Amino acid sequence: MADNRGLRPEWRRSTPLAAKDNISLMAGAPQHVLVPMLSLVGVILDALGGLYLAYDLLGGRHGPLRTFTKSVSYGVMFGTVYALPLGVWFGLAGLLASGPALSIEIRQRGASKAHPFFEALAFGLLRAASFGAAGWFSKDPRFGISFGILSAVGLVGAYLILGPPTVIGSKHPRINKLVVRRAVFRGGSIGLAALVAGLTSKESHAFVYGVEVGLVTGTASGLLLAVAPSVEAWVNKLPDRRLGGYGAILVLIGSLLQTIQYVLPLLGQPIL
């Protein structure tokens, strides 16, 4: 064993302190990854806030910002429902993929027939890719790849069978047979994909995890479709001034996040 008595005290403590510096500040992310991520989020929020403030330049009531607002609203709800039981990576999948996908699907509503195959493929692959990435980071690459491929098969198949989601004739939350059926199909296909992926990658508790993933995704799908009429009506009625106010708030939050990289050194916290 090496003799450390001749070393200065701070040198002898360097290894444990370095280990502490790399301890996650949020959901297992090391500090050298977290700080740039927060700064990037700040830049994005600044840009989005500027778009809201420039609402009139983007077409006003018929511009893209109301669609974007709906996407963010659905994304936050999906992300919250996914993240609480399944972790932050599934939360990001809900925020960045499931929410925007639902918003676009509803925007294209009005036809009772199923979407063409390429639309089913596009929406199914988008969701499956996000789930595969979440499985990759929360479990391991083998599980993530298997989960993504199997989810794609199930989601595209369910989409072709059930068709696109529709929000017709109501401005209040509602649960009907179509909502329940879609939730069961989606939860069953994704849960089965997680179960098979867990078994093939020899994950422990594969059955329990598959059931959990199926219940969470199915419940989220049903809840979001049930409240979608209210979200659509709320966003469509938002006054222009309030959208500008949201833009100012986003700019403020983004600026605060960007200051973290400068504040940490002042507080004696190194950015690795």
C-alpha positions in Angstrom: 0.0 0.0 0.0 1.3 3.4 -0.9 2.4 5.7 1.9 0.4 8.9 1.7 1.7 10.5 4.9 4.1 12.7 3.0 1.4 14.2 0.8 -0.4 17.4 1.6 -3.8 16.9 3.1 -5.7 18.3 0.1 -3.9 16.0 -2.3 -4.8 13.0 -0.1 -8.4 14.0 -0.3 -8.4 14.8 -4.0 -9.9 11.5 -5.2 -13.0 11.4 -2.9 -13.6 15.1 -3.6 -13.5 14.5 -7.3 -15.9 11.7 -6.9 -18.3 14.0 -5.0 -18.0 16.7 -7.7 -19.2 14.1 -10.2 -22.2 13.2 -8.1 -25.4 13.8 -9.9 -27.1 17.2 -9.4 -30.1 15.9 -11.3 -31.1 12.4 -12.1 -27.6 10.9 -12.4 -26.2 13.6 -14.7 -22.6 14.6 -13.9 -22.0 18.3 -13.3 -19.9 18.7 -16.4 -22.9 17.5 -18.5 -25.6 19.2 -16.5 -24.3 22.8 -16.6 -24.0 22.9 -20.5 -27.4 21.3 -20.7 -28.9 24.0 -18.6 -27.2 26.7 -20.6 -28.5 25.1 -23.8 -32.0 25.0 -22.4 -31.6 28.6 -21.5 -30.7 29.5 -25.1 -33.6 27.6 -26.4 -36.0 29.3 -24.0 -34.7 32.7 -25.0 -35.3 31.9 -28.6 -38.8 30.6 -27.9 -39.6 33.6 -25.8 -38.5 35.9 -28.6 -40.8 34.0 -31.0 -43.7 34.6 -28.6 -42.9 38.3 -28.3 -42.8 38.4 -32.1 -46.2 36.8 -32.3 -47.6 39.2 -34.8 -44.7 38.6 -37.2 -45.5 34.9 -37.2 -49.0 35.1 -38.5 -50.9 36.0 -35.3 -53.9 33.8 -34.5 -53.3 31.6 -37.5 -49.5 31.3 -37.1 -47.5 28.4 -35.8 -47.2 29.5 -32.2 -50.6 28.2 -31.1 -49.7 24.8 -32.5 -46.4 25.0 -30.7 -48.2 26.0 -27.4 -50.4 22.9 -27.7 -47.3 20.7 -28.3 -45.6 22.1 -25.2 -48.8 21.6 -23.2 -49.2 18.0 -24.2 -45.5 17.4 -23.9 -45.4 18.7 -20.3 -48.3 16.5 -19.3 -46.8 13.4 -21.0 -43.4 14.2 -19.6 -44.8 14.5 -16.0 -46.8 11.2 -16.2 -43.9 9.3 -17.7 -41.1 10.8 -15.5 -42.7 10.2 -12.1 -42.7 6.4 -12.3 -40.3 5.7 -15.1 -37.6 8.3 -14.7 -36.3 11.5 -16.4 -35.4 9.9 -19.7 -38.9 8.7 -20.3 -40.1 12.1 -19.2 -37.9 13.7 -21.9 -39.4 11.2 -24.4 -42.9 12.4 -23.5 -41.9 16.1 -23.6 -40.0 16.0 -26.9 -41.9 13.3 -28.9 -45.2 12.2 -27.5 -46.6 15.6 -26.8 -45.7 17.2 -30.2 -46.9 14.0 -32.0 -50.3 14.2 -30.4 -50.6 17.9 -31.2 -49.9 17.3 -34.9 -52.2 14.3 -35.0 -55.1 16.3 -33.6 -54.4 19.2 -35.9 -54.9 16.8 -38.9 -58.1 15.5 -37.5 -61.4 15.5 -39.3 -61.2 12.3 -41.3 -62.8 9.2 -40.0 -60.5 6.9 -42.0 -57.1 5.8 -40.8 -54.2 7.8 -42.0 -52.1 6.5 -44.9 -49.4 4.1 -44.1 -46.6 6.7 -44.3 -48.3 8.9 -41.6 -48.7 5.9 -39.4 -45.1 5.0 -40.0 -43.9 8.6 -39.2 -45.8 9.0 -35.9 -45.0 5.4 -34.8 -41.3 5.7 -35.6 -41.1 9.1 -33.8 -42.6 7.7 -30.6 -40.7 4.4 -30.9 -37.3 6.2 -31.4 -38.0 8.3 -28.3 -38.9 5.2 -26.2 -35.8 3.4 -27.6 -33.6 6.3 -26.6 -35.2 6.4 -23.1 -34.6 2.7 -22.7 -31.0 3.0 -23.9 -30.1 5.7 -21.3 -32.2 4.3 -18.4 -31.2 0.6 -18.9 -28.6 -0.2 -21.6 -28.0 0.0 -25.3 -29.2 -3.6 -26.0 -32.5 -3.0 -24.2 -33.0 0.4 -25.9 -32.5 -0.9 -29.4 -34.8 -3.9 -28.9 -37.4 -1.8 -27.1 -37.4 0.8 -29.9 -37.8 -1.7 -32.7 -40.5 -3.6 -30.9 -42.3 -0.4 -30.0 -42.2 0.7 -33.6 -43.9 -2.5 -34.7 -46.6 -2.2 -32.1 -47.3 1.5 -32.5 -47.5 1.4 -36.3 -49.8 -1.6 -36.1 -52.0 0.0 -33.5 -52.1 3.3 -35.5 -53.2 1.4 -38.7 -55.9 -0.4 -36.8 -57.3 2.5 -34.8 -56.5 5.5 -37.0 -55.6 9.0 -35.9 -56.9 10.5 -32.6 -59.8 12.9 -33.1 -61.3 15.6 -30.9 -64.7 16.4 -32.2 -67.7 18.4 -30.9 -66.6 18.9 -27.3 -64.6 21.4 -25.3 -64.6 19.5 -22.0 -62.7 16.4 -20.9 -64.4 13.2 -21.9 -63.7 9.5 -21.7 -65.4 7.2 -24.2 -64.9 3.8 -25.7 -62.5 5.1 -28.4 -60.3 6.7 -25.7 -60.2 3.6 -23.6 -59.6 1.4 -26.6 -56.7 3.5 -27.8 -55.2 3.5 -24.3 -55.4 -0.3 -24.0 -53.9 -0.8 -27.5 -51.0 1.6 -26.9 -50.3 0.5 -23.4 -50.4 -3.1 -24.3 -48.1 -2.8 -27.3 -45.5 -0.7 -25.5 -45.7 -2.8 -22.4 -45.2 -6.0 -24.4 -42.3 -4.4 -26.2 -40.7 -3.5 -22.9 -41.3 -7.1 -21.6 -39.8 -8.8 -24.6 -36.9 -6.4 -24.8 -36.2 -7.0 -21.1 -36.2 -10.8 -21.5 -34.0 -10.7 -24.6 -31.5 -8.4 -22.9 -31.7 -10.5 -19.7 -32.9 -7.6 -17.5 -33.9 -8.4 -14.0 -37.6 -8.0 -13.2 -38.4 -7.8 -16.9 -42.1 -8.8 -16.4 -42.7 -6.3 -13.7 -41.0 -3.5 -15.7 -43.0 -4.4 -18.8 -46.2 -4.2 -16.9 -45.2 -0.9 -15.4 -44.3 0.6 -18.7 -47.5 -0.6 -20.3 -49.7 0.8 -17.4 -47.9 4.2 -17.5 -48.0 4.7 -21.2 -51.5 3.4 -21.6 -52.7 5.6 -18.7 -50.9 8.6 -20.1 -52.4 8.1 -23.6 -55.9 7.8 -22.2 -55.7 10.8 -19.9 -54.2 13.0 -22.6 -56.8 12.1 -25.1 -59.5 12.7 -22.5 -58.3 16.2 -21.7 -57.3 17.1 -25.3 -60.6 18.9 -26.0 -60.0 21.2 -23.0 -56.4 21.9 -24.1 -57.4 22.7 -27.6 -60.1 25.1 -26.5 -57.9 26.8 -23.9 -55.0 27.4 -26.4 -57.4 28.6 -29.1 -58.9 31.2 -26.8 -55.6 32.5 -25.4 -55.4 36.3 -25.9 -52.5 37.6 -27.9 -51.2 39.6 -25.0 -51.0 36.6 -22.8 -48.8 34.8 -25.4 -46.5 37.8 -25.3 -46.4 37.5 -21.5 -45.4 33.8 -21.8 -42.6 34.9 -24.2 -41.3 37.4 -21.6 -41.4 34.7 -18.9 -39.5 32.2 -21.2 -36.8 34.8 -21.9 -36.4 35.5 -18.1 -36.1 31.8 -17.3 -33.7 31.2 -20.2 -31.5 34.1 -19.0 -31.4 32.8 -15.5 -30.4 29.3 -16.7 -27.6 30.7 -18.7 -26.2 32.6 -15.7 -25.6 29.3 -13.9 -22.3 28.7 -15.7 -21.0 32.1 -14.4 -22.5 31.9 -10.9 -21.0 28.5 -10.0 -17.4 29.6 -10.1 -18.3 32.7 -8.0 -19.7 30.3 -5.4 -16.5 28.1 -5.4 -18.1 25.3 -7.4 -15.9 24.2 -10.3 -17.3 23.5 -13.7 -15.6 20.3 -14.8 
